[in-house]
Structure formats: structure tokens, C-alpha cells
Amino acid sequence: MRKFIITVVGHDTVGIIAKVCTYLAENQVNILDISQTIVDGYFNMMMVVDAVKVTDVTKMSQELAGLGEEIGVVIHCQHEDIFNMMHRI
């Protein structure tokens, strides 16, 4: 299993979840856990995914960032280990 953390943040609009999940499904990325909230019009989603079938995770990360630009949100994708190290106290 190759776990990655994907975060999506921006103004809430129709179709954010659908577009991100469609990209992941088309690229054989399995969603292990997902949480999303909307606070005062701001959308925030965090996903834990398994990208074991992805051969080029740098490309995936860049494509997700590009998708975010297209739909007006910021999408970050990072390996679980990096995410955990960045959020250690």
C-alpha cells in the first residue's frame, strides 16, 4: 500500500468532490478515507488514498494541482510519511 494525503481547499462550488474522485478513479487510486466540511462557504476536504497502482506520483500530484486550478481550489498531494512529519508536534 502507498498512502498519500490529498487536501482540497477553496470556495465551495458544485462538483468539487465529483471531479476529484473522477480523476482518482480514472487513475486507479483507491480512496481509503475521506472527510469534507463546508464552513461559511469555504470547502475543505482531506482524503487518505492508496496509490499503489500509480507509477508516477509526481505527475499525479501535478495533475491534481492543475485540476484544482481548473475548478478554483487548491489541491495538495503528499506521501503519508511527509504529511506525518510536517504535522508532528
Residue frames relative to the residue before (quaternion, step in Angstrom):
aa qw qx qy qz dx dy dz
M 1.0000 0.0000 0.0000 0.0000 0.00 0.00 0.00
R 0.1052 -0.7658 0.6323 0.0508 3.60 -1.01 0.87
K 0.1214 -0.8381 0.5308 0.0336 3.54 -0.09 1.31
F 0.0519 -0.7639 0.6433 0.0026 3.49 -1.13 0.88
I 0.3075 -0.7126 0.5998 0.1944 3.52 -1.25 0.57
I 0.0892 -0.7772 0.6224 0.0239 3.55 -0.83 1.06
T 0.0639 -0.7821 0.6193 0.0262 3.55 -0.87 0.99
V 0.0965 -0.7723 0.6276 0.0171 3.53 -1.09 0.86
V 0.0678 0.8034 -0.5826 0.1028 3.57 -0.67 1.14
G 0.4164 0.6944 -0.5274 0.2576 3.57 -1.04 0.80
H 0.7015 -0.4025 0.3410 0.4792 3.53 -1.30 -0.21
D 0.5048 -0.6710 0.4592 0.2900 3.56 -0.97 0.88
T 0.1053 0.7554 -0.6417 0.0809 3.54 -0.99 0.94
V 0.6314 -0.5351 0.4061 0.3874 3.54 -1.27 0.36
G 0.8367 0.3056 -0.2065 0.4049 3.56 -1.06 0.81
I 0.3885 0.7338 -0.4920 0.2618 3.62 1.19 0.04
I 0.6925 0.4701 -0.2861 0.4665 3.58 0.74 -1.04
A 0.6483 0.5371 -0.3188 0.4355 3.58 0.91 -0.91
K 0.6971 0.4747 -0.2876 0.4538 3.59 0.86 -0.91
V 0.6559 0.4924 -0.3197 0.4744 3.59 0.95 -0.81
C 0.6866 0.4819 -0.2887 0.4616 3.60 0.87 -0.93
T 0.6077 0.5392 -0.3532 0.4640 3.61 1.07 -0.65
Y 0.6335 0.5180 -0.3298 0.4708 3.59 0.94 -0.86
L 0.6776 0.4992 -0.3020 0.4478 3.58 0.82 -0.97
A 0.6600 0.5074 -0.3116 0.4580 3.60 0.89 -0.89
E 0.6675 0.5071 -0.3017 0.4543 3.59 0.94 -0.86
N 0.7416 0.3768 -0.2070 0.5150 3.58 1.20 -0.48
Q 0.5366 -0.6828 0.3741 0.3254 3.56 1.23 0.57
V 0.4252 0.6731 -0.4825 0.3650 3.59 1.09 0.75
N 0.2575 -0.7888 0.5457 0.1171 3.56 -0.71 1.13
I 0.3231 -0.7314 0.5689 0.1926 3.58 -0.88 0.97
L 0.2234 -0.7968 0.5532 0.0956 3.57 -0.66 1.17
D 0.7832 -0.0581 0.0716 0.6148 3.57 1.07 -0.76
I 0.0190 -0.7986 0.6011 -0.0215 3.55 -1.09 0.71
S 0.0089 0.7690 -0.6386 0.0255 3.52 -1.08 0.83
Q 0.0663 0.8006 -0.5938 0.0444 3.57 -0.91 0.84
T 0.0442 -0.7794 0.6249 0.0102 3.51 -1.15 0.73
I 0.1769 -0.7294 0.6459 0.1396 3.50 -1.32 0.39
V 0.0087 -0.7949 0.6047 -0.0487 3.55 -0.67 1.16
D 0.8462 -0.1304 0.0468 0.5146 3.55 -0.63 1.20
G 0.7608 -0.3991 0.1956 0.4730 3.56 0.94 0.92
Y 0.6246 0.5092 -0.3455 0.4809 3.59 1.28 0.01
F 0.2926 -0.7646 0.5613 0.1214 3.52 -0.85 1.13
N 0.0274 0.7796 -0.6242 0.0435 3.57 -0.99 0.89
M 0.0662 0.7958 -0.5971 0.0756 3.59 -0.70 1.07
M 0.0748 -0.7634 0.6406 0.0356 3.52 -1.11 0.81
M 0.0528 -0.7995 0.5983 -0.0107 3.55 -0.88 0.98
V 0.1897 -0.7029 0.6679 0.1544 3.51 -1.22 0.64
V 0.0180 -0.8273 0.5595 -0.0470 3.56 -0.62 1.14
D 0.3234 -0.6916 0.6070 0.2207 3.53 -1.34 0.39
A 0.0642 -0.8227 0.5646 -0.0162 3.55 -0.50 1.23
V 0.1547 0.8360 -0.5118 0.1235 3.58 1.09 0.72
K 0.7103 0.4527 -0.2648 0.4695 3.62 1.08 -0.62
V 0.5542 0.5969 -0.3939 0.4259 3.60 1.28 -0.04
T 0.2976 -0.7839 0.5215 0.1578 3.58 -0.70 1.07
D 0.7877 0.1958 -0.0998 0.5755 3.61 1.09 -0.63
V 0.1588 -0.8321 0.5260 0.0754 3.59 0.05 1.29
T 0.5598 0.5738 -0.3966 0.4474 3.60 1.16 -0.44
K 0.6457 0.5057 -0.3078 0.4823 3.57 0.96 -0.86
M 0.6386 0.5241 -0.3289 0.4576 3.60 0.93 -0.86
S 0.6599 0.5129 -0.3037 0.4575 3.57 0.91 -0.92
Q 0.6638 0.4969 -0.2947 0.4750 3.58 0.98 -0.87
E 0.6620 0.4999 -0.3082 0.4657 3.58 0.97 -0.82
L 0.6344 0.5087 -0.3322 0.4779 3.59 1.03 -0.71
A 0.6307 0.5155 -0.3337 0.4745 3.60 0.99 -0.77
G 0.6498 0.5123 -0.3043 0.4720 3.59 1.01 -0.81
L 0.6243 0.5229 -0.3277 0.4790 3.56 1.03 -0.80
G 0.6272 0.5450 -0.3278 0.4496 3.56 1.00 -0.82
E 0.6426 0.5166 -0.3174 0.4685 3.57 0.97 -0.86
E 0.6443 0.5398 -0.3118 0.4429 3.57 0.99 -0.88
I 0.7889 0.3203 -0.1657 0.4975 3.59 0.91 -0.87
G 0.5750 -0.6635 0.3449 0.3319 3.59 1.26 0.25
V 0.6161 0.4827 -0.3708 0.4999 3.57 1.12 0.69
V 0.4117 -0.6613 0.5521 0.2972 3.56 -1.32 0.11
I 0.0682 -0.7950 0.6027 0.0050 3.56 -0.74 1.08
H 0.0558 -0.7716 0.6337 0.0043 3.54 -0.88 1.06
C 0.0767 -0.7699 0.6330 0.0265 3.53 -1.11 0.79
Q 0.1394 0.7949 -0.5807 0.1071 3.58 -0.74 1.02
H 0.6107 -0.5600 0.4195 0.3707 3.51 -1.18 0.66
E 0.6251 -0.5776 0.3847 0.3573 3.56 -1.08 0.79
D 0.6510 0.5278 -0.3239 0.4389 3.61 0.93 -0.83
I 0.6562 0.4951 -0.3078 0.4791 3.59 0.97 -0.84
F 0.6332 0.5299 -0.3272 0.4596 3.57 0.95 -0.88
N 0.6750 0.4969 -0.2947 0.4588 3.59 0.87 -0.94
M 0.6625 0.5012 -0.3135 0.4600 3.60 0.93 -0.81
M 0.6607 0.5114 -0.3041 0.4576 3.59 1.02 -0.76
H 0.7653 0.3650 -0.1798 0.4987 3.59 1.11 -0.62
R 0.3855 0.7018 -0.4943 0.3385 3.56 1.21 0.54
I 0.3542 -0.7216 0.5528 0.2197 3.52 -1.09 0.67
